[in-house]
Amino acid sequence: MRFLPVNQTAVLVELDTLEQAVALHNALMANPVTGIIETVPAARTVLVYFDAGMITAPELANYLSSLDMTGQEHNATQQIDIPVQYNGEDLAEAAGFLNVSIEELIHLHTGSDYLVAFTGFAPGFAYLSGGHPKLDVPGRENPRPVIPAGSVALAGTFSGIYPQASPGGWQLIGNTAIKMFDLARNPPALLQPGFRVRFHDAAAGKVTMPVRPEEKTARQSQLLADKQAVFDVCAVAMPVFYQDAGRPHMAGQGVSVSGAADRSAFQAANFLVGNAAQATVLEITLGGLELTAHRNSVIALSGAECAVSVQSREGHKFNHSVNVPVAVEAGDRIRIGMAERGLRAYLAMRGGFAAEHILGSSATDILAKLGVPLQRGDVLYCQDEHMKTAVQIHYNRGYNLPAAGETVVLDVIMGPRTDWFTPEALTLFTTQLWSVSGESSRVGNRLLGAQPLARARRQELPSEGTVSGAIQVPASGQPVLFLADHPLTGGYPVIACVAGHHMDLAAQIPVGARIRFHPVTDFTDNVASLNRHGREENL
């Protein structure tokens, strides 16, 4: 058992085998300890989130080192049968790599007793272990930008089924119409850790291949018809999402926390109008939103610096700044201009926006495809029209947000995979400026540097848990800084993670700005300290 630093509230525990990782995760589920928030098991690791106010990282290492994992392997509780049409684009190539016929590959796959080892990557995506020993194929060198939902695939010794259309680098051998993730089901993920899975050849005639149901998305106006309308959406220039504090404790479904990317701005907007800190707001990317009021209300904008104007029904116009409450009346037209500094603005309405809750949250997760962006013609509703708390006069963020062309310094904690990179790459990581590219999103900021980061290790990294703020380095050597909608697990090494006190700043860096990374910890010393404490417990 080896402990690797992640950030101030997470540690990655590295083990020798998948079976040990599963056993550690199950042991923690069976023996919960105060301070551990959530665990994310993966191929050979367990990511452990903890409350630093209740348990320190060294104390956590001591506890985990002493944990008895005997008898904590998965006990199969249910078998799921999956009919497959074996017609995948990579079927022949995978068979050729294994030096078997296509028929033999199908026989090996359908003859395997698979076990759901862990979930991750996307909601409902299960990593299936226990396949025939021959079924060991590498992932694709060039991942596909879109893989169809229901694709049955192989990578390494794992098999998996893509629950939704998404990018991916696994070898596609077939497809199924069985839905892997369905919000109408409880729990939504069909495949749960510990379940057994058997694949069946639909062409053999022993099973019937169902028709994949058409995906339907309900608009907000249909779902909240019993609420009082407060605003009409008149214009949307860039993506606008409902956001709240997100979905904690959903890792078992393959769902990350998500929620507002800039937590301090989200809470400030609610604070200004007298809401609870976690009330639903609108997250406005780059500004450019126009609303018309049906009723009197109080609003506030925090985060990115956008001009706010209110024009009355009579044509009188009033200009307002961010971080102050603004009273609006029926008939008023509210215009939020384009951001001059920062990237994401948060609009709160007194009483909170009423929005559909999916898995206990109104947060929009663009990677998981939970929630939908606002569009022109949408109607916005108030959750609680009978607020009694007072509004606040002003909020001071305390620092300026960046603009395109400026340089931002982000504190980082080195790890957990710093030792996967050459010494030259580590120097380059902290001395080179990294530009935020136009391909960035709530999933992460894609960064471009003059020189890519070179690895010291060439082998593939087994899938492991990732955190918001993780700086993952794919094969291109150009990093991706994960944000709120990051995947639960990833297969590229993470060189460092943004320190917690700079996560809100990271979410506000616009395209065209530059980042310089500033290490606040030494990776080697941190690893030695964590593992020294782990060993001391066992002396």
C-alpha positions in Angstrom: 0.0 0.0 0.0 1.5 3.3 -1.1 0.0 6.8 -0.4 0.2 9.6 -3.0 -0.7 13.2 -2.4 -3.6 14.7 -4.5 -4.7 17.9 -2.8 -5.5 19.2 0.7 -8.6 17.0 0.9 -7.8 13.8 -1.0 -5.2 11.1 -1.0 -4.6 8.4 -3.7 -3.9 4.9 -2.2 -2.0 2.7 -4.7 -2.2 -1.1 -4.4 -0.8 -4.0 -6.3 -3.9 -5.4 -7.8 -7.5 -4.7 -8.7 -8.7 -7.2 -6.1 -6.8 -5.3 -3.4 -8.3 -2.0 -4.5 -11.8 -3.4 -4.4 -11.1 -5.0 -1.0 -9.9 -1.6 0.5 -12.9 0.2 -0.9 -15.3 -2.5 0.6 -13.4 -2.4 3.9 -14.0 1.4 4.1 -17.6 0.9 3.3 -17.9 -1.7 6.1 -15.8 0.3 8.6 -16.6 4.0 8.1 -14.4 6.4 9.9 -15.2 10.0 10.9 -13.6 12.4 8.4 -13.7 10.2 5.3 -16.2 11.7 2.8 -16.1 9.4 -0.2 -14.0 6.8 -2.0 -13.5 6.2 -5.7 -12.1 2.7 -6.4 -10.3 2.1 -9.7 -8.0 -0.5 -11.4 -5.2 -0.4 -8.8 -6.0 2.6 -6.6 -8.6 4.1 -4.3 -9.1 7.8 -4.2 -10.1 8.9 -0.7 -11.7 12.3 -0.1 -11.5 13.5 3.5 -12.4 16.4 5.7 -9.1 18.0 6.7 -10.8 19.5 9.8 -11.6 16.1 11.1 -8.7 13.9 10.0 -5.3 14.8 8.7 -3.6 13.1 5.7 -1.0 11.3 8.0 -3.8 10.2 10.3 -5.7 8.9 7.3 -2.6 7.0 6.1 -2.2 5.4 9.5 -5.9 4.3 9.6 -5.8 2.9 6.1 -2.6 1.0 6.7 -4.1 -0.7 9.8 -7.4 -1.7 8.1 -8.1 -5.4 7.8 -9.1 -6.1 4.2 -9.5 -9.9 4.7 -12.7 -11.2 3.2 -13.6 -7.8 1.6 -13.7 -8.9 -2.0 -16.9 -8.4 -4.0 -19.6 -10.9 -3.3 -21.8 -11.3 -6.5 -25.3 -10.3 -5.6 -27.0 -10.2 -9.0 -26.4 -11.3 -12.6 -27.2 -9.0 -15.5 -27.5 -10.5 -19.0 -26.6 -8.3 -21.9 -27.5 -9.1 -25.5 -24.9 -7.9 -28.0 -24.8 -7.4 -31.7 -21.1 -8.2 -32.4 -20.6 -5.7 -35.3 -18.2 -3.2 -33.7 -15.8 -1.2 -35.9 -12.7 -2.7 -34.2 -14.0 -6.3 -34.0 -11.7 -7.6 -36.8 -8.7 -5.6 -35.6 -9.1 -6.8 -32.0 -9.4 -10.4 -33.2 -6.2 -9.9 -35.3 -4.3 -8.5 -32.4 -5.3 -11.5 -30.3 -4.5 -13.9 -33.2 -7.9 -15.5 -33.0 -10.9 -15.5 -35.4 -13.8 -13.1 -35.0 -15.9 -16.1 -34.0 -13.4 -17.1 -31.4 -13.3 -13.6 -29.9 -17.1 -13.6 -29.6 -16.9 -17.0 -28.0 -14.3 -15.8 -25.5 -16.4 -12.7 -24.7 -19.7 -14.5 -24.2 -18.0 -17.3 -22.3 -16.5 -14.9 -19.7 -18.0 -14.4 -16.2 -17.5 -10.7 -15.8 -17.7 -8.8 -12.5 -18.4 -5.1 -12.1 -15.2 -4.0 -10.4 -15.9 -0.2 -10.2 -17.6 2.6 -12.0 -16.3 5.8 -13.5 -15.5 7.8 -16.6 -19.2 8.6 -17.2 -22.5 7.9 -15.4 -23.3 4.3 -15.6 -19.9 3.2 -17.1 -18.8 0.0 -15.4 -15.4 -1.5 -15.6 -15.9 -5.2 -16.0 -13.1 -7.6 -14.8 -12.8 -11.3 -15.0 -12.8 -11.8 -18.7 -10.9 -14.7 -20.4 -7.1 -14.2 -20.0 -6.7 -14.0 -23.7 -8.9 -10.9 -23.9 -6.2 -8.3 -23.3 -6.0 -5.6 -25.9 -4.6 -2.1 -25.8 -6.7 1.0 -26.2 -6.7 2.8 -29.5 -3.7 5.1 -30.2 -6.1 7.8 -31.4 -9.3 7.9 -29.4 -12.6 8.6 -31.2 -14.3 12.0 -30.7 -17.7 10.2 -30.4 -18.6 6.7 -29.6 -22.3 5.7 -29.9 -24.3 4.9 -26.8 -24.5 1.2 -26.1 -21.1 0.4 -27.6 -19.5 -2.8 -26.1 -15.8 -2.4 -25.9 -12.5 -3.8 -24.7 -9.4 -2.2 -23.3 -6.6 -3.9 -21.4 -8.2 -6.8 -19.5 -11.5 -4.8 -19.0 -14.7 -4.9 -20.9 -17.2 -2.0 -20.8 -20.4 -0.5 -22.3 -20.6 3.2 -23.2 -23.8 4.4 -21.5 -24.0 7.5 -23.7 -22.4 9.0 -26.8 -19.0 10.3 -25.7 -15.3 10.4 -26.6 -13.4 7.2 -26.0 -10.4 5.1 -26.8 -11.5 1.5 -26.2 -11.8 -1.1 -29.0 -15.4 -1.4 -30.2 -16.6 -5.0 -30.7 -20.4 -4.6 -30.6 -23.4 -2.8 -29.3 -26.4 -3.3 -27.1 -29.7 -1.5 -26.8 -29.9 -2.1 -23.0 -29.7 1.3 -21.3 -26.8 1.5 -18.9 -27.9 4.7 -17.2 -31.6 5.6 -16.8 -32.9 8.4 -14.6 -36.3 6.6 -14.4 -34.6 3.7 -12.7 -33.5 3.6 -9.0 -30.5 3.5 -8.9 -30.0 4.9 -12.4 -26.9 2.8 -13.2 -27.8 -0.7 -14.3 -24.5 -2.2 -13.4 -23.5 -1.8 -9.7 -20.1 -2.8 -8.2 -20.3 -6.5 -7.3 -22.8 -7.4 -10.0 -22.0 -10.3 -12.4 -22.4 -9.7 -16.1 -22.8 -12.2 -18.9 -22.8 -11.2 -22.6 -24.9 -13.1 -25.1 -24.7 -13.1 -28.9 -28.0 -11.6 -30.2 -27.3 -13.1 -33.6 -27.3 -16.6 -32.1 -31.1 -16.4 -31.6 -31.1 -17.1 -27.9 -31.9 -13.6 -26.8 -33.9 -10.7 -28.3 -32.2 -7.4 -28.9 -34.6 -4.6 -27.6 -35.0 -1.4 -29.5 -33.0 1.4 -27.9 -35.6 4.0 -26.6 -35.5 7.5 -28.0 -33.9 10.0 -25.6 -36.3 12.7 -24.5 -35.5 15.8 -22.6 -38.2 17.8 -20.8 -38.0 21.5 -20.9 -38.2 23.5 -17.7 -41.5 25.1 -18.6 -43.2 21.7 -18.7 -41.8 20.5 -15.4 -42.6 23.6 -13.3 -46.0 24.6 -14.6 -47.4 24.9 -11.0 -44.8 27.6 -10.1 -45.1 31.4 -10.5 -43.3 32.7 -13.5 -40.8 35.5 -12.6 -38.7 35.9 -15.8 -38.8 35.2 -19.5 -35.5 34.4 -21.3 -35.3 36.9 -24.2 -31.7 36.3 -25.4 -28.8 33.9 -24.6 -25.4 34.6 -26.2 -23.4 31.9 -24.5 -24.2 28.8 -22.4 -26.3 29.5 -19.3 -26.9 26.7 -16.8 -28.8 26.0 -13.6 -26.3 25.3 -10.8 -26.2 24.6 -7.1 -23.8 22.8 -4.8 -23.8 19.6 -6.9 -24.2 15.9 -6.3 -21.9 14.6 -3.5 -21.8 10.9 -2.7 -22.8 9.7 -6.2 -19.5 8.1 -7.2 -21.1 4.7 -7.1 -23.2 5.7 -10.0 -20.2 7.1 -11.9 -21.4 10.7 -11.3 -19.0 13.4 -10.1 -20.1 16.3 -7.8 -20.3 19.0 -10.5 -22.2 22.1 -9.3 -21.1 25.8 -9.5 -17.5 26.1 -10.9 -16.8 29.2 -8.8 -18.1 28.4 -5.3 -17.4 31.7 -3.7 -19.2 33.7 -6.5 -22.1 31.2 -6.3 -22.5 31.7 -2.6 -21.9 35.5 -2.8 -24.8 35.9 -5.2 -27.1 34.0 -2.9 -25.8 35.9 0.1 -26.6 39.3 -1.5 -30.3 38.4 -2.1 -30.8 36.7 1.3 -30.9 33.1 0.0 -29.4 30.1 1.6 -25.9 29.5 0.4 -26.8 26.5 -1.7 -29.9 27.9 -3.5 -30.1 27.4 -7.3 -28.6 30.1 -9.4 -27.9 30.7 -13.1 -24.2 30.2 -14.2 -23.7 32.6 -17.1 -20.7 31.9 -19.4 -19.2 35.1 -20.6 -22.4 37.1 -20.1 -24.9 38.1 -22.8 -28.2 37.2 -21.1 -31.4 39.2 -21.4 -34.5 38.6 -19.2 -38.0 40.2 -18.9 -39.6 40.3 -15.4 -43.1 39.1 -14.9 -43.1 40.0 -11.2 -41.2 42.1 -8.7 -38.0 40.5 -7.4 -34.5 41.1 -6.2 -31.5 39.8 -8.1 -27.7 40.0 -7.7 -24.8 39.1 -10.0 -21.4 37.9 -8.8 -18.4 36.4 -10.4 -17.3 37.6 -13.8 -17.4 41.4 -14.2 -20.4 42.1 -16.5 -22.4 45.3 -16.9 -25.9 45.0 -15.6 -28.7 47.3 -16.8 -32.4 47.4 -16.0 -34.8 49.2 -18.3 -38.3 49.9 -17.0 -41.5 49.4 -18.9 -41.5 53.2 -19.3 -38.1 53.2 -20.9 -36.0 54.4 -18.0 -32.6 52.7 -17.8 -30.5 52.1 -14.7 -27.0 50.7 -14.7 -25.7 48.5 -11.9 -22.5 46.8 -10.9 -21.8 43.2 -9.8 -21.9 42.2 -6.1 -24.9 44.4 -5.2 -28.6 43.5 -4.8 -30.9 45.0 -7.5 -34.7 45.4 -7.2 -36.6 44.7 -10.4 -40.3 45.3 -11.1 -42.8 43.6 -13.5 -42.1 44.7 -17.0 -38.4 45.5 -16.5 -35.9 44.3 -19.1 -32.6 43.0 -17.5 -29.5 42.9 -19.7 -26.3 41.3 -18.6 -23.4 42.4 -20.8 -20.4 40.4 -21.9 -17.7 39.8 -19.3 -14.8 42.2 -19.2 -12.9 40.2 -16.6 -13.4 36.6 -15.5 -15.5 33.9 -17.3 -18.5 32.9 -15.3 -21.1 35.1 -13.6 -23.7 33.9 -11.2 -27.2 35.4 -11.1 -29.2 34.8 -8.0 -32.9 35.6 -7.5 -34.4 36.2 -4.1 -36.1 32.8 -3.2 -33.8 30.9 -5.6 -34.6 29.6 -9.1 -36.9 26.6 -9.2 -35.4 23.9 -11.3 -35.8 20.2 -11.8 -33.7 18.1 -9.4 -31.9 15.2 -11.0 -30.2 12.8 -8.5 -30.9 15.3 -5.7 -29.5 18.4 -7.4 -30.4 21.0 -10.0 -26.8 21.3 -11.2 -26.1 21.0 -14.9 -23.3 18.5 -15.6 -22.3 18.8 -19.3 -20.1 15.6 -19.3 -22.8 13.5 -17.6 -25.5 15.1 -19.7 -27.5 16.0 -16.6 -29.6 19.1 -17.1 -29.9 21.3 -20.1 -28.8 24.9 -20.9 -31.3 27.7 -21.0 -32.6 28.8 -24.4 -34.6 31.8 -25.7 -38.2 31.4 -24.7 -37.6 29.6 -21.4 -39.6 30.7 -18.4 -37.8 31.0 -15.0 -39.6 30.3 -11.8 -39.0 31.2 -8.1 -38.5 28.3 -5.6 -39.6 30.2 -2.5 -41.6 33.5 -2.8 -42.0 34.0 0.9 -38.4 34.8 2.0 -38.0 36.5 5.3 -34.2 37.0 5.5 -32.6 40.4 4.7 -30.7 41.2 1.6 -27.1 42.3 1.9 -25.8 45.7 0.7 -22.5 44.7 -0.9 -19.9 41.9 -1.3 -16.2 42.4 -1.8 -14.4 39.5 -3.5 -11.0 40.7 -2.4 -9.1 40.2 -5.7 -9.4 41.0 -9.4 -10.4 38.4 -11.9 -8.2 37.8 -15.0 -8.9 39.0 -18.5 -7.7 37.5 -21.8 -4.0 38.2 -22.4 -3.2 38.4 -18.7 -1.2 35.9 -16.7 -2.6 34.0 -13.7 -0.5 32.3 -11.1 -2.1 29.2 -9.6 -0.7 27.4 -6.6 -0.5 23.6 -7.1 0.2 20.5 -5.0 2.5 18.2 -6.9 1.2 14.7 -7.4 -0.1 12.1 -7.5 1.8 11.1 -10.7 4.6 13.7 -10.7 7.2 10.9 -10.9 5.8 9.8 -14.3 7.5 12.9 -15.9 11.1 13.7 -16.8 13.0 16.2 -14.7 13.0 18.5 -17.7 9.2 18.3 -18.0 8.8 19.1 -14.3 10.9 22.3 -14.8 9.0 23.2 -17.9 5.6 22.7 -16.1 6.4 25.4 -13.6 8.4 27.8 -15.7 6.5 27.8 -19.0 3.4 29.9 -19.6 0.3 27.8 -20.5 -2.4 29.5 -22.7 -6.1 28.6 -22.1 -7.4 27.3 -25.5 -10.8 27.8 -27.0 -11.6 24.1 -26.5 -12.1 24.7 -22.8 -15.4 24.0 -21.0 -16.8 23.2 -17.6 -15.1 19.8 -18.0 -11.7 21.5 -18.0 -9.4 24.1 -19.3 -7.3 22.7 -22.2 -3.9 24.3 -22.1 -1.3 25.0 -24.8 2.4 25.4 -24.2 5.3 26.1 -26.5 6.8 22.7 -25.5 4.8 19.6 -24.4 5.5 17.7 -21.2 7.5 14.5 -21.8 6.9 11.4 -19.7 9.6 9.3 -18.0 7.3 6.3 -18.1 5.8 5.1 -21.4 3.4 2.5 -20.2 -0.4 3.1 -20.0 -1.7 4.3 -16.6 -4.5 2.1 -15.3 -7.7 4.1 -14.8 -7.8 5.9 -11.5 -9.9 8.6 -9.7 -9.5 12.2 -10.5 -10.5 15.4 -8.7 -11.6 18.9 -9.7 -8.3 20.8 -10.2 -6.3 17.8 -11.4 -3.9 18.7 -14.2 -3.9 15.6 -16.4 -1.4 15.2 -19.2 -2.5 13.1 -22.2 -0.2 11.7 -24.8 0.1 15.1 -26.6 1.9 16.5 -23.5 -0.5 19.5 -23.4 -2.3 19.5 -20.0 -5.9 19.6 -19.2 -6.9 21.4 -16.0 -10.1 19.6 -14.8 -13.0 21.7 -13.5 -16.4 21.0 -12.0 -17.7 18.5 -14.7 -14.5 16.4 -14.8 -14.7 12.6 -15.3 -14.8 10.5 -12.2 -11.8 8.5 -13.4 -9.1 9.0 -16.0 -6.4 7.1 -17.7 -3.6 9.7 -18.1 -1.1 10.8 -15.4 -1.9 13.8 -13.2 1.2 15.9 -12.7 -0.3 18.2 -10.0 -3.5 19.5 -8.6 -4.6 23.1 -8.1 -4.7 24.1 -4.4 -8.1 24.4 -3.0 -7.8 28.2 -2.3 -7.2 28.8 -6.1 -10.0 26.5 -7.5 -12.5 29.4 -7.8 -9.8 31.5 -9.6 -9.1 28.6 -12.0 -12.8 28.5 -13.0 -12.7 32.2 -13.9 -9.7 32.1 -16.3 -11.0 33.0 -19.8 -9.8 31.8 -23.2 -6.6 33.6 -24.2 -5.3 34.1 -20.6 -2.1 32.4 -19.6 -1.4 30.3 -16.5 1.9 29.9 -14.5 1.9 27.0 -12.0 3.5 27.6 -8.6 4.2 24.5 -6.5 3.5 24.9 -2.8 4.6 21.3 -1.9 7.6 19.1 -2.8 6.3 15.8 -4.2 9.1 13.6 -2.9 8.9 15.0 0.6 5.1 14.7 0.6 5.2 11.1 -0.5 7.8 10.2 2.1 5.9 11.9 4.9 2.6 10.1 4.0 4.2 6.7 3.6 6.3 7.1 6.8 3.2 7.6 8.8 1.6 4.6 7.1 4.6 2.4 8.0 4.8 3.7 11.6 1.3 2.4 12.3 2.3 -1.1 11.4 5.5 -1.2 13.5 
